[in-house]
Amino acid sequence: MPQPVLWVAVSLLLYVLAKPLYQRVRFPLLHPVMVTGALLILILRLTDTDYQTYMEGGRLISFFLGPSVVALGVPLYVRLQEMKRSAPMMLSVVFFGSAVGIVAAVVPPLMMGAPDVVVRALAPKSVTTPIAIAVAEGIGGDAPLTAVFVVLTGIYGAVVGPVILRLFGVTHPIAFGLAMGSAAHGIGTARSLEEGQLQGAAAGLGICLCGILTAILTPFLVNFLLG
């Protein structure tokens, strides 16, 4: 088996094995994305395989990031009429949420004296990876660091988000999905789809709107906050 195909197979196998474990225990540190990543690092170290070799296969997986985001349009199309009725509210909520998310990501590390490149890498952490990396590179952030922040944000949002939303009485399917998609991108959307198709559709819309607004707002807000 060619090495690129081998590492794709290993990555998928680890994820498939890790998912039932998380579904059983629901412990945040055992999220399948985190477990798969940790086990992959261990295997790469044990087999003395460098990152470049792994990424020959990893690029095959990365290629599907874009199409997977586009595929989120399917539940959105199915529930289009319900989405249309709430369109003005959703746009205003995501606009406000995107702005607050950027400011909340930048201000705390800035106050703690974090390096400029780290602060810029944190700014787009709440959007899906392809958009986040493009935004980070555009504002002078470290793209690999941004990718790590994006994954951690998604895992945290998918695990803690539903608890916080229910704690504050947010049970409406559209509100639930919109919040999860806007704050926790693809991982949060996958969690929303577990709740129902309408939640998944709203989360998919949240990803799209938040991605567009973050790409527009981030350069202005980051440059303003960093002076």
N, C-alpha and C positions, 0 to 999 in steps of 0.2 A: 504494500500500500504506500503511495507517495506520501512524504512527510506532511505537506499541507493538508491533505485529506485526513491523515491520521490525527492531527491536532484538532481539526474541526470535529471529528468523531469523538475524541476524548472530551472536548468542551461540552458537546451536546449530551454525552452520556453522563457526565458529572452533574449537569443541570437536572436531567431527568431523574437521577437518583436522589438529588438533594431536595427536590420539590415535595415529595411525600413526607419527608422528615419535617420540613417546616410546617406543612399543613397539619401535622399531628401535634407539634409542640407549640407553634406560634411564638417562638422566642426570637426577638429581633436579630440577634447575632447569628442566627441560623437561617436567615433568609437565603434562598437558593442562589441568588446572585453573589452574595458574600461568600457562601460556602464554596461555590464553584470557583470563584477567584482565588480563594485561599488554597484550595486543593491543587489548582493549576500551578500556582507558584511553587508549592511543595514538589510537585511532579517535575516541573522544569528544573528545579535545583537538583533533585535526585538523579535526573537523567543528564545533567550538565548541558541542557538545551538553552541557547540564548534567546533573547526576546525577538530578535530579527527572524530567527528560524520559525518561532511560533507564529509570528505575524504573517508569514507566508500563507498560513491557513486562516489566521485571524482576520485577514482582509476579506476572505470569502464571507465570514460572518458579518463584518462591518458593512459590507456591500448591501446587506439586507436591512440596515437601519433605516435608510430612506424609504424603501418600499413598505416597510412595516408601519411607518408613520402614515403613509398614504392609505394603507389598508384600514386605518382607523376611520376613514371616511365611509366605510360600509355601514356600520351601525348608525352613523350620523345621517346618512341618506335614508335609511329605513325609518328613522324617527324625525325626519326633516320638518314636518308640520308642527310638531310639538316644540322643536327648537326655534322655529320662526316666531312663534307667539311670545317667546321670552328673549328674543334677540337684543332689544335695547338694554334690558336689564343685564344680560350676560356680558355685553360689550363694556358697559360701564364698570361692572364688578371686576372683570379681568384687567381692565386698564388700571384701576385703582390697586388691585392686587399685585400687578406686575411692578408698578412703581414702588409700592411698599416693600415688595420682595427684594428689589435691587438695593434700596436704601438700607434695609435690615441686614443684607448680606455684606454691605460695604462698611457701614458705620462702626459696628463693634470691633472688627479687626483693625480698622483705622485708628480707633481710640486706644487700642492696646499696642500700637506701634508696629504692626505687621508690615513687612516689606511691600512696597508699592506693587510689585508683580503678583504677589499673593492676593492682595486686595482686588486687583483687576481680574484675577482668575476666579475669584469667588462671585463676582457680580452676576454672571449669567447662570448660576448653578441650578436654577429652577426650571430651565427649559431642556428640551431633548438634546442629546449629545451632539449631533451634527450642527445644530444651530448654536449651541453653547460654545463649541470649539471655534466656530467662525467668528462669533462675537468677541470671544476672548482674544483671539489673534488680532482682531481689528482694533482693540483698545489697548494692546500691549500686555496682555496677560499670558500666563504660561498654560498652553493648551493641554498638555498631559495632566497638569494639576487640576485644571478645570474638569477634565473627564472624571477624575477621582471624586471631586466635589459633587458632580452631577449624579454619580452612582450612589454615593452616600446619602444625598438629599432624597433621591428616589426611594431608597430602602427605608429611610427614616419616615418619610411621608406616607408610604404604603402601610407601615406598621402602626405608627402613632396617629396618623391623620384621621382614620375612622373613629378612633377613641375620642379624640378632641372634638370632632364634629358632633358626635352623639352626646358628648358631655354638654355642649352648648345648644343642644336641641335641633341641630341641622339634620333633618331626616328627608327633606324633599329630594327626590331622585336627581333632578337637574342641578340643584344647589350642591348636593353631595359630589356628583361627578365633576362639575365645573371646578370645585375647590381642589379635588384630588388631581385632576389633569393639569391645572394651573400651577400647583405647588410641587407636585411629585412626578411630572411628565409621564413617560411611558410606563414606568413601574407602578405609579399611582393609577394610571388608566387600566392596567391589567388587574389591579385590585378592584377598581370600580366595576369592571366587567363581571367580576365574581358576584357583585350585588345585583346586577341586572343590565339589560340591554340599554335602557334609557340612561342609567348612570354612566355606562360605557360611552354612549354617544355624546353626552355632555362633557365627559372627560376628554374625548378626542377633540371636541371643539375647543376645550380649554387649552390643550396643547398647542393647537394651531394659532389661536388668538394670542396666547401668552408668548409664543415664539416670535410672532410678528412684532408685537408691542415691545418685547424685551430687546429685540434687535434694533428697534428705533430709539427707545428710551435710554438704553444703557450708556451709549457714548456721551450723551448730554449729562445724565445724572452723575456718572463716574467722574467726568472732567470737572463738573461743578463741585462735587464733594471733595475731590482731591486738590482742587484749586489750580 
